[in-house]
Amino acid sequence: MSLLRDSWLNFSRPLWEREVVGKLADHVAPVVEPNPHDQYLLEADAVQVFSFAAYGGMYTAIPTDITVGLGWDVLKFDSLGLSTPRGVTVSLINNTMAFDVDGVYTLALTGSILHDSVNFGREFLVRIWNVTDGSEPAHPFRVFTGRNADGTNIAVTGQFEITEASKGHDIRFEVGGTTSSYAAVNFDGELSVNNVGEWREPLPSDA
């Protein structure tokens, strides 16, 4: 390896990236390839510091009726946000997403709720709900609306973790959790998720 390339590897990148790039650059395949190949070990190093591609989303083309109260009502979507999700199974029938790989994901929910009455204040929660095991993967988000407001805009961004145990579970968004029950005319919004964590699954076998 040339002095110029050594310098580039050593000084122009962060420490963790220099180590991985250096290993990949130094790898030379032997005449008789072992099984598993040495490259397999280098890939194992690399995936510990690089996130993988996973994304999906859905939105409401036609606003849907919801009721906000002590119980929880499902936020309903009728269209795919991305025509071809990756690593995420989207069900418009159930208004859910299921994640094929465990890891850390970022979600973004934007929407609006049009109220049926505008003369009193409101408070309610927005939560992620694991339909499969009945748990909350993240802490609920509280929304306040002042008096004489005919609608509420929602914008929620955050991270949540899909564990090995919850991989493939159906996840959805719900609103409610308030002691004052009231009707809302409709919900209109968009939900998207993407992976921001490292690869945690076993690497494909070279066999």
N, C-alpha and C positions, 0 to 999 in steps of 0.2 A: 504494500500500500504506500502511495506516495506521501511525502511530507505535507503537501498541500491538502490532500484528502484527510490525512490524520488531523491537521489543524481544523479543517471544516467539521469533522466529527467531534472534536474535543471542545471547541469554543463557540460554535454557532447554534447549538441546541441545548435544551435543558438536560440535566444530568441523566434522568431516567431515559430520555429519548436517545441521548448519545450512546448509552449502554446497549439498548436494543438495536439501534442502527449499526453500531459497531459490530455486534455479533452477526447480524445478517450480512454485512459487507465482508466479514472474514470467512464466512462459510464457503467451503468448496466441496462439492459432491464427490465421494470416492468412486473409484472405478467399479467396485462391487458395492451396490447400495445396500446398507443394512436395513433391517425391518424390525422396529420402526426406524425411520431415517433420522439422522441427526437434526435435520431441518424441523422435525416435529418438536424437538425440545426448544428450538429457537422460536417457533410459533407460540409455544406455551408461554415463553417469556413475554412475547409481544402482546398477546391478548390480555395480559394483566394490566396494561396501561392504555389500551385503546377501547373506546366504546364501540358497540356494534349497532347496525341499523335496525330499528324497529319503529314503526309509526302507524297511525291510523286516526280516523276521525269521522264524525257524523254531524249533521246539522238539521234544522227544521226548515223545510221549504214552505210548509203550511203550519202556522201557529196552532198549538194544541191546548185544550182546556186543562187546568189543574186546580186543585183545592189545597190551600195551605192551612194547616191546623196542628193539633197535638200529635197526630200521626204523621206518616211520611208519604209523599206523593212522588211518583217517578217523573223525571224530566224526560220527555219523549222526543225522539228524533226520527225523521223519515227518509233521510238521504245520506249517502256516503260522502264524507268530506274528501276522501281520497279514493279513486277508482280501484286501486290495487294496494290494500294495506299490506304491511310486511311485519311478520312476527306478532301480529295482533288480529284476532278474529272478531269482526264486528257483526252484531246481530241487530238489525233494525226492527225485527219482530219483537224482541225482548228488550230493546234499548240498552244493550250490554256490550262490553268488550271483554275478551279473554286474552291473556298474554301467554304466548308460547314459550317464552324464556324468562326465568327469574332474573331480577335485577332492579335497578332504580330507574324510575320513569318520571318525566315531567308532564303535567297536564295543564291545559289551558281551557277554561270555560268562560264564554261570554254569552250574555243573553239579556232579555228583558221580560219582565212580568207586568202585564197590564191588569190593574185592580178594578174591581167592580164598584168600589166606593172610594171617595177621596177625602173624607172628612175626619179620619183618625190615623194615628201613627201605627206602625207595624214593626214587628221584629220576628225574624225566622232564621233557620239554619239551612245551610247547603252542605251535604255530606256525600262522600264516596261510600258505597255500600257493596260489600261482597255478598252476592246473592247465594252463592254456593255454601258458605260456612256461617253466614249471618254475622259478619264482623265489619268493623270500620278500619280500612287500611290507613286512613289519615284522620286527623282531627277535624271536626266539622267547622265550617266557616260561617260566622254570624253576620247577618245582613240587617241593617236598620233602614226604615223608610219614615220620613217625617209626615206630619199631617198635611192634608190637602194636596197630596201627590197622587197622580193618577197612574203612576207606574214606577217600577224599580229596575234599574240597570244592575246587572251582575257581572263582575269580572274577577275570576278566581284563577290564580296561577300558583302551582306548588309542586312538590315532589312526594312520591310515595313509593313504597318498596313492594315488589312481588317476590315472595319467598319461594323456595323450592316446594313447600307444602301448598301454597296458593296458586301455583302455576296452572293455567288452564281454567281457573275459576271465573265465573261471570261477575263482572264489575259494572255498576251503574251509578248514576247521580240521582239524588233525591232531595226534596225540599220539605221542610216541616219543622217539628220540634218546638213549636210555639204554644203557649197556653191559651192564646186568643185565636179561636178558629175564625177564618174568613175565606171567602171565595176569591179566586183570581180569574180573570177572564181568559187569559191565555199566556203561554210561554213561547218564546221565540229565541233560538240561540244556536251556538256552535260549540262543539267539544273536540279537542284534539289531544293526542298523547304521542310522546316520542321517548326513546331510550336515551339515558345519559350516563349509564353505568357500564362497568367492564363486563366482558364475557365471562360467565360463570359455568357454562356447560362443559362437559368433556370434549376434547378435540376429536375430530373424525379420525378413525383408525386408518393407518397406512396399509393394513393387511388386505 
